[in-house]
Amino acid sequence: MTESLFPAAARLRNSPSAIALVLLLVSAATILGALGFEHIGGYEPCALCLEQRWPYYVGVPVAFAAWLSIALAAPRWLAGLLLALFAGLMLYGFGLAIYHSGVEWGFWAGPASCAPAGGVPGSAGAMLQSLQAGVHGPSCTEATWRLLGLSFAGWNAIVSALLVAGAALAFRRLYGSSSASQ
């Protein structure tokens, strides 16, 4: 019934290429959103926030390569490998996001120190000045923003989980019936 109401959604759900494109767009939008909140919105990320970005920094090019390999009809094993790699990266990101969320809610202890997010000072003099001024990055234990009760880390856990599920769906469609594959 829903397929007759939304034929485009049914085609999207059955096309590995379309799913891979959605994975690329969502992962790129997620990291661009995080960078936008930092550079435009003024939200300084903590050390765990910065660590959660790495699966996206690596995952966006992998998602692009997966989409391209499907779109260009490259060997199926290559697309499958790239989708599996993307799923693994997002699963790692999901774990980091759950860990960070748990630290924010006080469910478990965070890292021994939350390094300043501003990066390493350029010289020993700059480091000494920042130490004397008491400059430090935000704490990993305090959420700087929440929407519907979830912090950036909580929303990242949801997005990461959806990306893992999407990559699994694309993989399944890629290796599914002959009408749904390449």
Short mmCIF file of the C-alpha atoms (twelve columns), coordinates in Angstrom:
data_MODEL
# 
_entry.id   MODEL 
# 
loop_
_atom_site.group_PDB 
_atom_site.id 
_atom_site.type_symbol 
_atom_site.label_atom_id 
_atom_site.label_alt_id 
_atom_site.label_comp_id 
_atom_site.label_asym_id 
_atom_site.label_seq_id 
_atom_site.Cartn_x 
_atom_site.Cartn_y 
_atom_site.Cartn_z 
_atom_site.pdbx_PDB_model_num 
ATOM 1   C CA . MET A 1   0.000  0.000   0.000   1 
ATOM 2   C CA . THR A 2   2.698  2.505   0.940   1 
ATOM 3   C CA . GLU A 3   4.708  1.599   -2.179  1 
ATOM 4   C CA . SER A 4   1.784  2.683   -4.331  1 
ATOM 5   C CA . LEU A 5   1.498  5.925   -2.368  1 
ATOM 6   C CA . PHE A 6   5.206  6.704   -2.406  1 
ATOM 7   C CA . PRO A 7   6.818  5.017   -5.421  1 
ATOM 8   C CA . ALA A 8   9.910  7.220   -5.211  1 
ATOM 9   C CA . ALA A 9   10.504 6.095   -1.626  1 
ATOM 10  C CA . ALA A 10  10.230 2.466   -2.697  1 
ATOM 11  C CA . ARG A 11  12.756 3.008   -5.514  1 
ATOM 12  C CA . LEU A 12  15.092 4.802   -3.101  1 
ATOM 13  C CA . ARG A 13  14.862 1.998   -0.564  1 
ATOM 14  C CA . ASN A 14  15.634 -0.608  -3.227  1 
ATOM 15  C CA . SER A 15  18.494 1.187   -4.980  1 
ATOM 16  C CA . PRO A 16  21.967 0.677   -3.490  1 
ATOM 17  C CA . SER A 17  23.192 3.695   -5.433  1 
ATOM 18  C CA . ALA A 18  20.473 5.961   -4.033  1 
ATOM 19  C CA . ILE A 19  21.048 4.685   -0.501  1 
ATOM 20  C CA . ALA A 20  24.806 5.273   -0.831  1 
ATOM 21  C CA . LEU A 21  24.106 8.805   -2.054  1 
ATOM 22  C CA . VAL A 22  21.888 9.449   0.981   1 
ATOM 23  C CA . LEU A 23  24.652 8.102   3.243   1 
ATOM 24  C CA . LEU A 24  27.100 10.508  1.616   1 
ATOM 25  C CA . LEU A 25  24.764 13.500  1.925   1 
ATOM 26  C CA . VAL A 26  23.759 12.798  5.543   1 
ATOM 27  C CA . SER A 27  27.326 12.172  6.717   1 
ATOM 28  C CA . ALA A 28  28.576 15.303  4.923   1 
ATOM 29  C CA . ALA A 29  25.711 17.379  6.351   1 
ATOM 30  C CA . THR A 30  26.466 16.049  9.838   1 
ATOM 31  C CA . ILE A 31  30.134 17.047  9.830   1 
ATOM 32  C CA . LEU A 32  29.363 20.363  8.130   1 
ATOM 33  C CA . GLY A 33  26.730 21.006  10.793  1 
ATOM 34  C CA . ALA A 34  29.238 20.306  13.558  1 
ATOM 35  C CA . LEU A 35  31.762 22.635  11.957  1 
ATOM 36  C CA . GLY A 36  29.048 25.259  11.491  1 
ATOM 37  C CA . PHE A 37  28.035 25.108  15.152  1 
ATOM 38  C CA . GLU A 38  31.698 25.608  16.035  1 
ATOM 39  C CA . HIS A 39  32.788 28.289  13.567  1 
ATOM 40  C CA . ILE A 40  29.515 30.151  13.023  1 
ATOM 41  C CA . GLY A 41  27.596 29.389  16.209  1 
ATOM 42  C CA . GLY A 42  30.570 29.771  18.540  1 
ATOM 43  C CA . TYR A 43  30.197 26.383  20.283  1 
ATOM 44  C CA . GLU A 44  33.700 25.310  21.256  1 
ATOM 45  C CA . PRO A 45  33.998 21.519  21.085  1 
ATOM 46  C CA . CYS A 46  35.572 19.469  23.839  1 
ATOM 47  C CA . ALA A 47  38.181 16.797  23.184  1 
ATOM 48  C CA . LEU A 48  35.568 14.029  22.886  1 
ATOM 49  C CA . CYS A 49  33.533 16.138  20.448  1 
ATOM 50  C CA . LEU A 50  36.602 16.513  18.255  1 
ATOM 51  C CA . GLU A 51  37.304 12.788  18.433  1 
ATOM 52  C CA . GLN A 52  33.747 12.027  17.295  1 
ATOM 53  C CA . ARG A 53  34.402 13.943  14.077  1 
ATOM 54  C CA . TRP A 54  37.087 11.567  12.807  1 
ATOM 55  C CA . PRO A 55  34.706 8.829   11.637  1 
ATOM 56  C CA . TYR A 56  33.011 11.479  9.490   1 
ATOM 57  C CA . TYR A 57  36.273 12.930  8.173   1 
ATOM 58  C CA . VAL A 58  37.169 9.455   6.937   1 
ATOM 59  C CA . GLY A 59  33.600 8.280   6.298   1 
ATOM 60  C CA . VAL A 60  32.534 11.033  3.883   1 
ATOM 61  C CA . PRO A 61  35.205 10.135  1.283   1 
ATOM 62  C CA . VAL A 62  34.463 6.434   1.817   1 
ATOM 63  C CA . ALA A 63  30.735 7.050   1.272   1 
ATOM 64  C CA . PHE A 64  31.571 9.019   -1.870  1 
ATOM 65  C CA . ALA A 65  33.750 6.163   -3.131  1 
ATOM 66  C CA . ALA A 66  30.985 3.644   -2.338  1 
ATOM 67  C CA . TRP A 67  28.395 5.687   -4.193  1 
ATOM 68  C CA . LEU A 68  30.736 6.228   -7.133  1 
ATOM 69  C CA . SER A 69  31.657 2.551   -7.337  1 
ATOM 70  C CA . ILE A 70  27.975 1.592   -7.463  1 
ATOM 71  C CA . ALA A 71  27.079 4.363   -9.915  1 
ATOM 72  C CA . LEU A 72  29.937 3.384   -12.263 1 
ATOM 73  C CA . ALA A 73  29.109 -0.336  -11.972 1 
ATOM 74  C CA . ALA A 74  32.495 -1.214  -10.474 1 
ATOM 75  C CA . PRO A 75  32.897 -4.750  -9.180  1 
ATOM 76  C CA . ARG A 76  30.282 -5.494  -6.553  1 
ATOM 77  C CA . TRP A 77  32.918 -6.611  -4.035  1 
ATOM 78  C CA . LEU A 78  34.476 -3.126  -4.104  1 
ATOM 79  C CA . ALA A 79  31.203 -1.380  -3.330  1 
ATOM 80  C CA . GLY A 80  30.467 -3.957  -0.655  1 
ATOM 81  C CA . LEU A 81  33.867 -3.434  0.930   1 
ATOM 82  C CA . LEU A 82  33.421 0.343   0.922   1 
ATOM 83  C CA . LEU A 83  29.927 0.082   2.431   1 
ATOM 84  C CA . ALA A 84  31.247 -2.278  5.124   1 
ATOM 85  C CA . LEU A 85  34.117 0.131   5.870   1 
ATOM 86  C CA . PHE A 86  31.665 3.030   6.100   1 
ATOM 87  C CA . ALA A 87  29.421 1.015   8.436   1 
ATOM 88  C CA . GLY A 88  32.435 0.187   10.611  1 
ATOM 89  C CA . LEU A 89  33.453 3.834   10.834  1 
ATOM 90  C CA . MET A 90  29.947 4.914   11.784  1 
ATOM 91  C CA . LEU A 91  29.696 2.075   14.310  1 
ATOM 92  C CA . TYR A 92  32.917 3.351   15.887  1 
ATOM 93  C CA . GLY A 93  31.438 6.874   15.864  1 
ATOM 94  C CA . PHE A 94  28.289 5.511   17.497  1 
ATOM 95  C CA . GLY A 95  30.396 3.994   20.273  1 
ATOM 96  C CA . LEU A 96  32.233 7.275   20.823  1 
ATOM 97  C CA . ALA A 97  28.943 9.186   20.915  1 
ATOM 98  C CA . ILE A 98  27.404 6.774   23.445  1 
ATOM 99  C CA . TYR A 99  30.549 7.029   25.573  1 
ATOM 100 C CA . HIS A 100 30.473 10.833  25.447  1 
ATOM 101 C CA . SER A 101 26.743 10.943  26.215  1 
ATOM 102 C CA . GLY A 102 27.313 8.691   29.199  1 
ATOM 103 C CA . VAL A 103 30.091 10.970  30.428  1 
ATOM 104 C CA . GLU A 104 27.776 13.983  30.101  1 
ATOM 105 C CA . TRP A 105 24.985 12.252  32.037  1 
ATOM 106 C CA . GLY A 106 27.437 11.046  34.706  1 
ATOM 107 C CA . PHE A 107 26.866 7.337   33.971  1 
ATOM 108 C CA . TRP A 108 30.619 6.712   33.869  1 
ATOM 109 C CA . ALA A 109 33.850 8.621   34.211  1 
ATOM 110 C CA . GLY A 110 35.264 10.508  31.278  1 
ATOM 111 C CA . PRO A 111 38.873 10.847  30.254  1 
ATOM 112 C CA . ALA A 112 41.321 11.862  32.949  1 
ATOM 113 C CA . SER A 113 41.768 15.205  31.277  1 
ATOM 114 C CA . CYS A 114 39.786 16.999  28.665  1 
ATOM 115 C CA . ALA A 115 42.416 18.772  26.561  1 
ATOM 116 C CA . PRO A 116 41.735 22.272  25.337  1 
ATOM 117 C CA . ALA A 117 39.858 22.205  22.043  1 
ATOM 118 C CA . GLY A 118 41.735 25.178  20.698  1 
ATOM 119 C CA . GLY A 119 44.658 23.002  19.642  1 
ATOM 120 C CA . VAL A 120 48.261 22.961  20.710  1 
ATOM 121 C CA . PRO A 121 49.800 26.392  21.317  1 
ATOM 122 C CA . GLY A 122 52.353 27.391  18.689  1 
ATOM 123 C CA . SER A 123 55.186 27.925  21.155  1 
ATOM 124 C CA . ALA A 124 56.194 27.248  24.715  1 
ATOM 125 C CA . GLY A 125 55.597 30.938  25.516  1 
ATOM 126 C CA . ALA A 126 52.019 30.752  24.160  1 
ATOM 127 C CA . MET A 127 51.427 27.611  26.214  1 
ATOM 128 C CA . LEU A 128 52.728 29.298  29.369  1 
ATOM 129 C CA . GLN A 129 50.531 32.351  28.706  1 
ATOM 130 C CA . SER A 130 47.402 30.247  28.263  1 
ATOM 131 C CA . LEU A 131 48.173 28.283  31.436  1 
ATOM 132 C CA . GLN A 132 48.714 31.471  33.414  1 
ATOM 133 C CA . ALA A 133 45.505 32.995  32.034  1 
ATOM 134 C CA . GLY A 134 43.539 29.878  32.963  1 
ATOM 135 C CA . VAL A 135 42.456 29.274  29.366  1 
ATOM 136 C CA . HIS A 136 41.142 25.789  28.763  1 
ATOM 137 C CA . GLY A 137 38.669 24.031  26.508  1 
ATOM 138 C CA . PRO A 138 35.181 23.069  27.596  1 
ATOM 139 C CA . SER A 139 34.681 20.111  29.867  1 
ATOM 140 C CA . CYS A 140 33.684 16.815  28.295  1 
ATOM 141 C CA . THR A 141 31.243 16.306  31.160  1 
ATOM 142 C CA . GLU A 142 29.040 19.322  30.448  1 
ATOM 143 C CA . ALA A 143 26.792 19.495  27.391  1 
ATOM 144 C CA . THR A 144 26.961 22.971  25.874  1 
ATOM 145 C CA . TRP A 145 23.664 22.533  24.010  1 
ATOM 146 C CA . ARG A 146 20.628 20.258  24.179  1 
ATOM 147 C CA . LEU A 147 17.591 19.728  21.995  1 
ATOM 148 C CA . LEU A 148 14.774 17.507  23.262  1 
ATOM 149 C CA . GLY A 149 17.056 16.472  26.109  1 
ATOM 150 C CA . LEU A 150 19.868 15.266  23.862  1 
ATOM 151 C CA . SER A 151 23.269 16.917  23.514  1 
ATOM 152 C CA . PHE A 152 25.366 17.040  20.365  1 
ATOM 153 C CA . ALA A 153 26.798 13.667  21.405  1 
ATOM 154 C CA . GLY A 154 23.327 12.179  21.836  1 
ATOM 155 C CA . TRP A 155 22.204 13.375  18.415  1 
ATOM 156 C CA . ASN A 156 25.445 12.078  16.941  1 
ATOM 157 C CA . ALA A 157 24.673 8.643   18.399  1 
ATOM 158 C CA . ILE A 158 21.299 8.657   16.636  1 
ATOM 159 C CA . VAL A 159 22.726 9.838   13.299  1 
ATOM 160 C CA . SER A 160 25.587 7.337   13.499  1 
ATOM 161 C CA . ALA A 161 23.185 4.474   14.215  1 
ATOM 162 C CA . LEU A 162 20.990 5.492   11.272  1 
ATOM 163 C CA . LEU A 163 24.045 5.633   9.014   1 
ATOM 164 C CA . VAL A 164 25.095 2.138   10.113  1 
ATOM 165 C CA . ALA A 165 21.569 0.883   9.353   1 
ATOM 166 C CA . GLY A 166 21.600 2.655   5.987   1 
ATOM 167 C CA . ALA A 167 24.950 1.146   5.039   1 
ATOM 168 C CA . ALA A 168 23.649 -2.298  6.029   1 
ATOM 169 C CA . LEU A 169 20.557 -1.750  3.888   1 
ATOM 170 C CA . ALA A 170 22.656 -0.654  0.893   1 
ATOM 171 C CA . PHE A 171 24.889 -3.706  1.374   1 
ATOM 172 C CA . ARG A 172 21.836 -5.954  1.542   1 
ATOM 173 C CA . ARG A 173 20.354 -4.410  -1.609  1 
ATOM 174 C CA . LEU A 174 23.704 -4.674  -3.359  1 
ATOM 175 C CA . TYR A 175 23.901 -8.408  -2.654  1 
ATOM 176 C CA . GLY A 176 20.129 -9.020  -2.652  1 
ATOM 177 C CA . SER A 177 17.957 -10.058 -5.557  1 
ATOM 178 C CA . SER A 178 19.231 -9.465  -9.092  1 
ATOM 179 C CA . SER A 179 16.571 -6.767  -9.700  1 
ATOM 180 C CA . ALA A 180 17.848 -4.694  -6.757  1 
ATOM 181 C CA . SER A 181 21.565 -5.061  -7.428  1 
ATOM 182 C CA . GLN A 182 23.614 -3.004  -9.816  1 
# 
